[in-house]
Amino acid sequence: MDIIKQIKLSKNDFIVDCDTTSLKLAYTALNDKYLIDISSMNLIQATKIAILCSTYCFINNFKKKLCWIVKDEETKRAISILCLKNVEQQIKSNICESEMVLAS
């Protein structure tokens, strides 16, 4: 992934525009956060996306927190190393059924 040029939100997609590529991630907007599903990515991909996007949003003063939906505890720990105030992580299997419906 290249340097992030901008992040846009469409109705169903969290769109990350880079110099040469664009990535669409499924998300749901809640009151104070965006739930973004990266559970299909491997550890390295998910960590890279979460850290780059979270840093971009932190620097650009996004109002809501980013809650990354990940597939396992390893990925959750890798992202939490960043320690930004605007980041949360949840493991997909630990999310209650009502949140799963909102996130899909």
C-alpha positions as CSV (number, residue, x, y, z in Angstrom):
1,M,0.0,0.0,0.0
2,D,1.2,3.5,-0.9
3,I,0.9,6.7,1.0
4,I,-2.8,7.5,1.9
5,K,-4.0,10.5,-0.1
6,Q,-7.5,10.6,1.5
7,I,-10.1,8.6,3.2
8,K,-13.8,8.9,2.1
9,L,-17.0,7.4,3.5
10,S,-19.7,6.3,1.2
11,K,-23.0,4.7,2.3
12,N,-21.4,1.2,2.8
13,D,-17.7,1.6,2.2
14,F,-14.7,3.1,4.1
15,I,-12.6,4.1,1.0
16,V,-8.9,4.5,1.4
17,D,-7.3,6.3,-1.6
18,C,-3.6,5.9,-2.1
19,D,-1.2,7.1,-4.9
20,T,-1.8,4.1,-7.1
21,T,-4.6,2.1,-5.5
22,S,-7.9,2.3,-3.7
23,L,-9.3,0.0,-1.1
24,K,-12.9,-0.3,-0.1
25,L,-13.7,-1.7,3.4
26,A,-17.1,-2.5,4.8
27,Y,-18.1,-0.3,7.7
28,T,-21.0,0.8,9.9
29,A,-21.3,4.1,11.5
30,L,-22.4,4.1,15.1
31,N,-22.9,7.1,17.4
32,D,-19.3,7.7,18.3
33,K,-17.4,5.3,16.1
34,Y,-17.0,3.5,12.8
35,L,-16.9,-0.3,12.9
36,I,-14.6,-1.3,10.0
37,D,-14.3,-5.0,9.2
38,I,-10.8,-6.2,8.3
39,S,-11.3,-9.7,9.7
40,S,-10.7,-11.3,6.3
41,M,-7.1,-9.9,6.2
42,N,-4.1,-11.7,7.5
43,L,-2.1,-10.3,10.4
44,I,0.3,-8.2,8.4
45,Q,-2.3,-6.7,6.0
46,A,-4.7,-5.9,8.8
47,T,-2.1,-4.3,11.0
48,K,-0.7,-2.2,8.2
49,I,-4.2,-1.0,7.1
50,A,-5.3,-0.2,10.7
51,I,-2.2,1.6,11.6
52,L,-2.0,3.7,8.4
53,C,-5.7,4.6,8.4
54,S,-5.8,5.3,12.2
55,T,-2.8,7.6,12.0
56,Y,-4.2,9.4,9.0
57,C,-7.6,9.9,10.8
58,F,-5.8,11.0,14.0
59,I,-3.7,13.6,12.1
60,N,-6.8,14.8,10.2
61,N,-9.0,15.1,13.2
62,F,-11.7,12.6,12.3
63,K,-14.5,13.1,14.9
64,K,-15.4,9.5,15.5
65,K,-13.2,6.6,16.7
66,L,-12.2,3.8,14.4
67,C,-13.1,0.3,15.7
68,W,-11.3,-2.3,13.7
69,I,-13.0,-5.7,13.6
70,V,-10.3,-8.3,13.4
71,K,-10.2,-12.0,13.2
72,D,-8.0,-12.9,16.2
73,E,-6.2,-11.8,19.4
74,E,-2.8,-11.6,17.7
75,T,-4.1,-9.0,15.2
76,K,-5.8,-7.1,18.0
77,R,-2.6,-6.9,20.0
78,A,-0.6,-5.8,17.0
79,I,-2.9,-2.9,16.3
80,S,-3.2,-1.9,20.0
81,I,0.6,-1.2,20.0
82,L,-0.2,2.1,18.2
83,C,-2.0,3.5,21.3
84,L,-3.9,6.3,19.5
85,K,-6.9,7.7,21.3
86,N,-9.1,7.2,18.3
87,V,-8.6,3.4,17.9
88,E,-10.4,0.4,19.3
89,Q,-10.2,-3.3,18.2
90,Q,-12.7,-6.1,18.6
91,I,-12.4,-9.7,17.6
92,K,-15.1,-10.7,15.2
93,S,-16.1,-13.8,17.1
94,N,-16.6,-11.8,20.3
95,I,-19.0,-9.2,18.9
96,C,-22.6,-9.7,20.0
97,E,-25.1,-10.6,17.3
98,S,-26.8,-7.2,17.1
99,E,-23.4,-5.5,16.4
100,M,-22.7,-8.2,13.7
101,V,-25.8,-7.2,11.9
102,L,-24.8,-3.5,12.0
103,A,-21.3,-4.3,10.8
104,S,-22.3,-6.4,7.8
